[in-house]
Each structure stands twice: as C-alpha cells, then as structure tokens.
Amino acid sequence: MDTRISIPALNPAVSADSDPKTALILAAEIAFARDGIEGASLREIAARSGQRNHHAVQYHFGTREALVQAVFDYRMDQMEAARAAMLRAARETGRIDTTRAIVEAIFLPQIALIDEFGDHSYAAFLNQYLLRYQGKRFGEFGERRAQHLDEILHLLRMRMPDLPDPAAQRRLITACFMFLNILNIHLRASDSAEENFEVAVNDTIDQIVLTMEAPYTP
C-alpha cells in the first residue's frame, strides 16, 4: 500500500495590517518562539505588530496568558478547513478507520502554518505551550477545542480503547513532540538538507502510528 503523504499547500500570508489583534497574535507567536513564553517582551510584541501603544497587548488581551491562548486558538481555527477536507477524503476513500489517516489529519495541517519569514515559529511556540498546558484528560490542551479537531481526536481515542486516559494523553503529547521536532529541525529547509522533508515527515508519521497502536501493559 502506498502510504506516502501529501504535504498541504501553504496558506496565503495573513495581512497583519488590517486587524490589530491578529497582528499582535502573529507577532507574539514569533516572539514566544524566539524568546520563550515567559521571556518575550509584551512591549516588543506590540512594537513588532505595528502598534504605537506599548500596552496594546494588555488593551486587547488583558494578560500574557490570554495572549498565549489566543495564539493557540488562532492557529487551531486556521487548521479547521484542512482537517475537515482530510476527514472527508478519508471517508470517501475508506481510510477513516485507519490510525494513519487520523494521525495525518491531526498533524499534517501544521506544515502550512508559517510566519512572515517562512519559518515554522508556531511549532516552536507549540512545543512550549504543550509543556505548560497539557491536561490529564485525552485531547485536553486548553479552554476549548475546534470542532473538526475534536472529531479527529475522538476517532483516535476510539482506536485506543484499552488505554486509560492518562496513558492515551501521554502518547498523544509524545506524538506531538515527535512531529514538532521535524518542523523545528527543518526550519527554512533547503535543497541542501541532508534528509528530504517529505521523507522525514512520512517516517515520523509512521513512528507516531506505531506509538498509538503499541500494546498497553498496565
């Protein structure tokens, strides 16, 4: 069976000029990725986003924590259309009951999330976010979950009926770090990279599938 992945096309760049809150979110993503969630300067984020008000973050979001959650939610919502399309395609091709199709729908849309410099800053941000906000229940990563992601995670949980929630959540978090590592390694990857990006992603998806399907020993 051909299990090669199809890398999603990159989304058009979002214009930060038309929406101050979106501009702050995109600037924060880059700052958090570079300087850390705690280390990033809110004043610098405001300046990077083009805001004259040094307290723009507090005005629009109230707190650092609210801005962090806004970055996460913004990117989750951006991936909804791709995930819906992948769910539909999996059903049409009879792959909806396979762990691989479900895993692909969770992770592959993240490839299209690039910043204004062509980097996967979201991957570096999400790495930190998951260390801070992972819940104990399966699929718990924040205050809310996008509709299609929720459906996909439900399908994945059904593929692991023998795992208690803490173990299932641990495997999901481990899988997230595995995939994010590929995106972080291949920041601005060029033709001279030692390993082809699609090959690396495909191999990582294979590893994640094995992680999810591995037997559980209480």
C-alpha positions in Angstrom: 0.0 0.0 0.0 1.3 3.5 -0.9 1.5 5.4 2.4 3.2 8.5 1.0 1.9 11.7 2.5 0.6 14.7 0.6 2.1 17.9 2.1 -0.6 20.6 2.4 -0.2 23.7 0.3 0.9 26.8 2.2 -1.8 29.2 3.1 -1.6 32.8 1.8 0.2 35.0 4.2 -2.2 36.8 6.6 -2.1 40.5 6.4 -1.5 41.8 9.9 -2.2 45.4 8.9 -5.9 45.1 8.7 -6.6 43.6 12.2 -4.6 44.8 15.3 -5.5 41.7 17.3 -4.3 39.4 14.5 -1.2 41.4 14.1 -0.5 41.0 17.9 -1.1 37.3 17.7 1.3 36.8 14.8 4.0 39.0 16.4 3.5 37.1 19.7 4.0 33.8 18.0 7.4 34.8 16.6 8.4 36.4 19.9 7.3 33.4 22.0 9.1 31.0 19.7 12.3 33.0 19.8 12.4 34.2 23.4 10.1 31.8 25.2 6.6 32.4 26.5 7.9 33.9 29.8 10.9 35.7 28.3 9.2 37.5 25.4 8.6 41.3 25.9 5.0 42.4 25.6 6.2 45.9 24.7 8.3 44.4 21.9 5.3 42.3 20.7 3.3 45.5 20.5 6.0 47.3 18.5 6.6 44.4 16.2 2.8 44.3 15.4 2.9 48.0 14.4 1.0 49.2 17.5 2.0 52.7 18.8 0.5 51.9 22.2 3.1 50.0 24.2 0.3 48.5 26.3 -1.6 47.1 23.3 -1.3 43.5 24.5 -3.0 44.4 27.8 -5.6 46.5 26.0 -6.6 43.8 23.6 -6.0 40.6 25.6 -5.6 41.6 29.2 -2.8 39.3 30.2 0.2 37.4 28.8 -1.7 34.1 29.4 -4.7 35.3 27.4 -2.4 36.2 24.5 -0.7 32.8 24.7 -4.1 31.1 24.5 -5.1 33.4 21.6 -2.1 32.3 19.6 -3.0 28.7 20.1 -6.7 29.2 19.3 -5.9 31.3 16.2 -3.8 28.6 14.7 -6.3 25.8 15.7 -9.0 27.7 13.8 -6.8 28.1 10.8 -6.3 24.4 10.5 -10.1 23.6 10.7 -10.7 23.7 6.9 -7.8 21.5 6.1 -8.8 19.0 8.8 -12.4 19.0 7.5 -11.2 18.2 4.0 -8.9 15.4 5.2 -11.7 13.9 7.2 -14.0 14.0 4.1 -11.3 12.5 1.9 -10.6 9.7 4.5 -14.3 8.8 4.5 -14.5 8.8 0.7 -11.5 6.6 0.3 -12.4 4.2 3.1 -9.4 5.2 5.3 -11.4 6.8 8.1 -11.0 3.7 10.3 -7.2 3.7 10.0 -4.9 5.2 12.6 -2.7 6.7 9.9 -5.4 8.7 8.3 -6.4 10.1 11.7 -2.9 10.9 12.6 -2.3 12.6 9.3 -5.4 14.8 9.8 -4.1 15.9 13.3 -0.5 16.7 12.3 -0.1 17.5 8.5 -2.1 20.8 8.6 0.6 22.2 10.9 3.0 22.2 8.0 1.2 25.1 6.3 1.5 27.3 9.4 4.4 29.5 8.6 5.3 33.0 9.8 6.2 36.1 7.7 9.8 34.9 7.4 8.8 31.4 6.1 9.6 29.7 9.4 7.6 27.3 11.5 7.5 29.6 14.5 4.2 28.0 15.5 6.0 24.7 16.0 8.5 26.3 18.4 5.6 28.0 20.2 3.5 24.9 20.4 6.4 23.0 21.9 6.4 25.4 24.8 2.6 25.6 25.0 2.2 21.8 25.4 4.7 21.7 28.3 2.6 24.3 30.1 -1.0 23.5 29.3 -1.3 19.8 28.6 -4.3 18.4 30.6 -4.7 15.0 32.2 -7.7 14.1 30.1 -7.2 12.9 26.5 -7.0 15.7 24.0 -7.1 18.5 26.7 -4.9 21.3 25.6 -6.7 24.5 26.5 -10.0 26.0 27.3 -11.7 24.9 24.1 -11.2 22.6 21.1 -12.0 23.3 17.5 -14.9 21.2 16.0 -13.0 19.1 13.5 -10.0 18.6 15.7 -12.4 17.4 18.4 -13.9 14.9 15.9 -10.5 13.7 14.8 -9.3 13.2 18.4 -12.5 11.3 19.2 -11.8 8.9 16.3 -8.2 8.5 17.5 -9.4 7.7 21.1 -11.6 5.0 19.7 -8.6 3.4 18.2 -7.1 3.0 21.7 -9.9 1.5 23.7 -7.6 -0.3 26.1 -5.6 2.7 27.2 -6.6 4.7 30.3 -6.9 8.4 29.7 -3.6 9.4 31.2 -1.7 6.9 29.0 -3.6 7.9 25.9 -2.9 11.6 26.6 0.8 10.8 27.3 1.0 9.1 23.9 -0.7 12.0 22.2 1.7 14.5 23.8 4.7 12.4 22.8 3.4 12.2 19.3 3.1 16.0 19.2 6.7 16.5 20.2 7.8 14.0 17.6 6.1 15.9 14.9 7.1 19.3 16.1 10.7 18.2 16.2 10.6 17.6 12.5 9.2 21.1 11.8 11.8 22.7 14.1 14.7 20.8 12.5 13.6 21.8 9.0 13.2 25.5 9.6 13.9 27.1 6.3 14.9 23.7 5.0 16.8 24.0 1.7 17.6 21.6 -1.1 20.9 21.0 0.5 19.3 19.5 3.6 20.7 16.0 4.5 17.2 14.5 4.5 14.3 15.2 2.2 11.5 17.0 4.2 8.7 14.8 2.9 10.7 11.6 3.6 11.3 12.9 7.2 7.6 13.7 7.7 6.5 10.4 6.3 8.9 8.5 8.6 7.7 10.5 11.6 4.0 9.8 10.8 4.9 6.1 10.6 6.5 6.3 14.1 3.5 8.1 15.5 1.2 5.4 14.2 3.3 2.7 15.9 3.3 4.8 19.1 -0.5 5.0 19.1 -1.1 1.3 18.2 1.5 -0.1 20.6 0.1 -2.6 23.2 -0.5 -1.3 26.6 0.8 -3.1 29.7 -0.8 -1.9 33.0 
